[in-house]
């Protein structure tokens, strides 16, 4: 009789236990503790959508240097396990589940494409007046992120109560951005449009972690997902750009202008639909193979470090200050967010039990450079406020830079403690995942309170 997936999983865990005990180097109690870690990882990966075979392989890999014998087991058994994983026929249940998820994801992508075109039935067009453009800017994230949250709520089987809590931020956002009397093109409207996607993306995170918002490992998995999603979305966007370019080119060859169709249908529908498709791809392609984001982190960390070092030395050499304009403030905040993203992904991809190395020192240099840039930006913003008074843009930039300053500052301290052997890497991980709600709180303050405080201007 063929074994069930659960029986196969228990057999592999038994092989793993037997291997550790056979080496006679680990006390029975330690083996039990290691098995608890292994089962926790398998459970979390299973909740994230991995099959039992995949979850077991990834869990053994993640244990890494938690015990050297675990790594030896992974090497010794990897070939046979890979053959079982890749060569063995896919069960009907697994194939059916994957097919259902694909259908749901594509269906939601189509729904998002229809949603962004729906306002045209009421005379609100993407190519319309400035007021129409402002409407789309404020509501863009509401066309797609509730559907993405719904996808994860369905996949993680959220209970009714958790689904109600998940709906609250989306309903509140819809009310705020459509009821408050924003001045068209005003600063508070622009700030709300920029910050609402951040607030709602973290609400999506609640669905992604299955409502277990205090679970450190699940929050770190959401960070990993966010980075992978961004890369898939960027790749789809590049491919979509090529597709649209060739579409206009080939129709132009027969004297037909397809530009209007591409701009009004293909572009907006593709932009929102790709959000769902990218998320589905990340979920479907999770495996033990090294993902792209950590590789890119290794590549761009030294490059960004060099750029920031050159920038700081140039500022000192020339004596030039930072020009505090809205575009400049946004650019510097994006730069700091990118640095934070590199830090987060290097943390999420690193074996927490591995000793400190050269790349960790480089990360600390990058964080220290970003910290100095943040301090310089804060100094320039404070000087501008003292000279010309408060404005929505300056206060938003001030708050965001303070939020980033706290995160980067304590991250630098924790990294320094880790490099000097006075602290653990786990404390740095927990600081990053625990700090995520701070960004959501600040984004909601900008979206909901700034318009009232600054008179909707």
Secondary structure, 3 states (H helix, E strand, C coil): CCCCHHHHHHHHHHHHHHHHHHCCCCCHHHHHHHHHHHHHHHHHHHHCCCCHHHHHHHHHHHHHHHCHHHHHHHHHHHHHHHHHHHCCCCCHHHHHHHHHHHHHHHHHHHHHHHHHHHHHHHCCCCCCCHHHHHHHHHHHHHHHHHHHHHHHHHHCCCCHHHHHHHHHHHHHHHHHHHHCCCCCCCHHHHHHHHHHHHHHHHHHHHHHCCCCCCCHHHHHHHHHHHHHHHHHHHHHHHHHHHHHHHHHHHHHCCCCCCHHHHHHHHHHHHHHHHHHHHHHHHHHCCCCCCCHHHHHHHHHHHHHHHHHHHHHHHHHHHCCCCCCCHHHHHHHHHHHHHHHHHHHHHHHHCCCCCCCCHHHHHHHHHHHHHHHHHHHHHHHHHHHHHHHCCCHHHHHHHHHHHHHHHHHHHHHHHHHHHHCCCCCHHHHHHHHHHHHHHHHHHHHHHHHHHHHHCCCC
